[in-house]
Amino acid sequence: LLWEDGRVAGVVAGGEEIWAHIVIAADGALSFMADKAGLRAPLAPDNYAVAVKEVYKLDEKTIEERFGLEEGQGAANLFVGAVTKGLFGGGFLYTNKDTVSLGLVVGMSSLMKSRPPIETHSLMDAFAARPEVACRIKGGDLKEYSAHIISEAGLAGVSKLCAGGMLVVGDAAGFALNVGITVRGMEFAIASGVMAAETANEALERGDASEALLAGYEKRLREIFVLKDMETFRHSREVLEKERLFTVYPRFICSLLGSLFTVDEKPQASLYQRAMGVAKQHMFSWQSIKDIMDFRKL
Ligand SMILES: Cc1cc2nc3c(=O)[nH]c(=O)nc-3n(C[C@H](O)[C@H](O)[C@H](O)COP(=O)(O)OP(=O)(O)OC[C@H]3O[C@@H](n4cnc5c(N)ncnc54)[C@H](O)[C@@H]3O)c2cc1C
């Protein structure tokens, strides 16, 4: 960052100085700019997950057949439990027009604490080899392999949003929400970009890029869904970081379905008795009741 009179006044990129009335930091989850401007706390592994993604090229007809789709339709599958060996996170498999995206998200601190150590790339290899996944990517040409980090801190991970001469948007500001069934960030990035542009426009018209004027950016974000949703889902991390969500509950669902669908040579108990037997084994505990009470916060 370039500074002038205690305010941000530009950036240095590739050794070149670029001076500006206002800098809008849109440099993603690791935002070195927000860091250097002192707008956010140092990065901590508890607040982030690492994501890896593979993109396989397949022709459109093959994708439609494998996912049971009509022309123009798409499908998204989510996975939880064994795919991360019970660590915080999950897997995804979704269709694009003529590619299929396969990936995993795993909490950084869960990975760091895992004993014996678990590495993301070996989880990814095992995930791609699972029968329900392998049959869908079979013969696909691996076009991309990428890794990224995602903020899991929710509202607690939102940085200070402006300094004199500077605004922060999107992932750089910590606008990311994992609510278990969806990961959100793109619409926050777009909306915060628009609000930052409006604020910058006003600042330029008034010839005032002080922190006091740029604070109008946060006010704008409070009036639309960005900070409203971050606030509504402020408990998502404390609910989702329960280890049981990735161990006990997936095992319960698999055991329940296994028990209900298994027919062997022995006389069978009623469906209700079998379901209760599995529930007793996995679910009947004070901890489960506490978890259910906590889910109400989501
Ligand atoms: C696996 C995964 C799945 C996701 N799924 C969803 C989803 O389903 N729905 C959803 O809404 N969101 C999802 N997200 C989140 C979404 O991708 C992000 O919230 C969104 O991309 C944030 O946009 P951004 O522009 O703020 O940051 P980014 O998209 O990270 O863009 C930042 C850009 O800045 C560049 N940059 C960084 N530093 C510098 C520098 N020093 N100089 C020049 N350039 C720099 C980077 O290269 C990058 O191109 C997902 C994220 C991941 C990783």
The ligand as an SDF file (V2000), in Angstrom:
LIG
                    3D

 53 58  0  0  0  0  0  0  0  0999 V2000
  -14.6270  -24.5360   -3.1890 C   0  0  0  0  0  0  0  0  0  0  0  0
  -15.4400  -23.2870   -3.0730 C   0  0  0  0  0  0  0  0  0  0  0  0
  -16.8060  -23.3490   -3.2710 C   0  0  0  0  0  0  0  0  0  0  0  0
  -17.5810  -22.1980   -3.1890 C   0  0  0  0  0  0  0  0  0  0  0  0
  -18.9190  -22.2870   -3.4330 N   0  0  0  0  0  0  0  0  0  0  0  0
  -19.6670  -21.1720   -3.4300 C   0  0  0  0  0  0  0  0  0  0  0  0
  -21.0460  -21.2270   -3.7640 C   0  0  0  0  0  0  0  0  0  0  0  0
  -21.5900  -22.2840   -4.0600 O   0  0  0  0  0  0  0  0  0  0  0  0
  -21.7630  -20.0740   -3.7420 N   0  0  0  0  0  0  0  0  0  0  0  0
  -21.1750  -18.8780   -3.4310 C   0  0  0  0  0  0  0  0  0  0  0  0
  -21.8600  -17.8420   -3.4370 O   0  0  0  0  0  0  0  0  0  0  0  0
  -19.8670  -18.7980   -3.1090 N   0  0  0  0  0  0  0  0  0  0  0  0
  -19.1020  -19.9090   -3.1040 C   0  0  0  0  0  0  0  0  0  0  0  0
  -17.7720  -19.8270   -2.7990 N   0  0  0  0  0  0  0  0  0  0  0  0
  -17.2140  -18.5390   -2.3660 C   0  0  0  0  0  0  0  0  0  0  0  0
  -16.9550  -17.6110   -3.5520 C   0  0  0  0  0  0  0  0  0  0  0  0
  -16.1500  -18.2650   -4.5160 O   0  0  0  0  0  0  0  0  0  0  0  0
  -16.2340  -16.3720   -3.0260 C   0  0  0  0  0  0  0  0  0  0  0  0
  -16.9670  -15.8230   -1.9510 O   0  0  0  0  0  0  0  0  0  0  0  0
  -16.0980  -15.3090   -4.1130 C   0  0  0  0  0  0  0  0  0  0  0  0
  -15.3400  -15.8090   -5.1880 O   0  0  0  0  0  0  0  0  0  0  0  0
  -15.4290  -14.0650   -3.5320 C   0  0  0  0  0  0  0  0  0  0  0  0
  -15.1360  -13.1640   -4.5660 O   0  0  0  0  0  0  0  0  0  0  0  0
  -13.9770  -12.1030   -4.3800 P   0  0  0  0  0  0  0  0  0  0  0  0
  -13.9220  -11.3620   -5.6760 O   0  0  0  0  0  0  0  0  0  0  0  0
  -14.1780  -11.3390   -3.1310 O   0  0  0  0  0  0  0  0  0  0  0  0
  -12.6370  -12.9450   -4.1560 O   0  0  0  0  0  0  0  0  0  0  0  0
  -11.8990  -13.9500   -5.1590 P   0  0  0  0  0  0  0  0  0  0  0  0
  -12.8710  -14.6310   -6.0570 O   0  0  0  0  0  0  0  0  0  0  0  0
  -10.9980  -14.7910   -4.3170 O   0  0  0  0  0  0  0  0  0  0  0  0
  -11.0320  -12.9730   -6.0750 O   0  0  0  0  0  0  0  0  0  0  0  0
   -9.8930  -12.3030   -5.5730 C   0  0  0  0  0  0  0  0  0  0  0  0
   -8.9500  -12.0970   -6.7400 C   0  0  0  0  0  0  0  0  0  0  0  0
   -7.8860  -11.2490   -6.3330 O   0  0  0  0  0  0  0  0  0  0  0  0
   -6.6890  -11.7540   -6.8890 C   0  0  0  0  0  0  0  0  0  0  0  0
   -5.5620  -11.2600   -6.0840 N   0  0  0  0  0  0  0  0  0  0  0  0
   -5.2710  -11.5430   -4.7930 C   0  0  0  0  0  0  0  0  0  0  0  0
   -4.1640  -10.8960   -4.4030 N   0  0  0  0  0  0  0  0  0  0  0  0
   -3.7490  -10.1700   -5.4710 C   0  0  0  0  0  0  0  0  0  0  0  0
   -2.6570   -9.2860   -5.6870 C   0  0  0  0  0  0  0  0  0  0  0  0
   -1.7760   -9.0190   -4.7300 N   0  0  0  0  0  0  0  0  0  0  0  0
   -2.5360   -8.7170   -6.8990 N   0  0  0  0  0  0  0  0  0  0  0  0
   -3.4350   -8.9800   -7.8830 C   0  0  0  0  0  0  0  0  0  0  0  0
   -4.4910   -9.8120   -7.7360 N   0  0  0  0  0  0  0  0  0  0  0  0
   -4.6400  -10.3960   -6.5430 C   0  0  0  0  0  0  0  0  0  0  0  0
   -6.8580  -13.2590   -6.8220 C   0  0  0  0  0  0  0  0  0  0  0  0
   -5.9940  -13.9030   -7.7300 O   0  0  0  0  0  0  0  0  0  0  0  0
   -8.3240  -13.4060   -7.2170 C   0  0  0  0  0  0  0  0  0  0  0  0
   -8.4830  -13.4930   -8.6110 O   0  0  0  0  0  0  0  0  0  0  0  0
  -16.9720  -20.9600   -2.8720 C   0  0  0  0  0  0  0  0  0  0  0  0
  -15.5850  -20.8870   -2.6670 C   0  0  0  0  0  0  0  0  0  0  0  0
  -14.8230  -22.0400   -2.7640 C   0  0  0  0  0  0  0  0  0  0  0  0
  -13.3280  -21.9450   -2.5540 C   0  0  0  0  0  0  0  0  0  0  0  0
  1  2  1  0
  2  3  1  0
  2 52  2  0
  3  4  2  0
  4  5  1  0
  4 50  1  0
  5  6  2  0
  6  7  1  0
  6 13  1  0
  7  8  2  0
  7  9  1  0
  9 10  1  0
 10 11  2  0
 10 12  1  0
 12 13  2  0
 13 14  1  0
 14 15  1  0
 14 50  1  0
 15 16  1  0
 16 17  1  0
 16 18  1  0
 18 19  1  0
 18 20  1  0
 20 21  1  0
 20 22  1  0
 22 23  1  0
 23 24  1  0
 24 25  2  0
 24 26  1  0
 24 27  1  0
 27 28  1  0
 28 29  2  0
 28 30  1  0
 28 31  1  0
 31 32  1  0
 32 33  1  0
 33 34  1  0
 33 48  1  0
 34 35  1  0
 35 36  1  0
 35 46  1  0
 36 37  1  0
 36 45  1  0
 37 38  2  0
 38 39  1  0
 39 40  1  0
 39 45  2  0
 40 41  1  0
 40 42  2  0
 42 43  1  0
 43 44  2  0
 44 45  1  0
 46 47  1  0
 46 48  1  0
 48 49  1  0
 50 51  2  0
 51 52  1  0
 52 53  1  0
M  END
$$$$
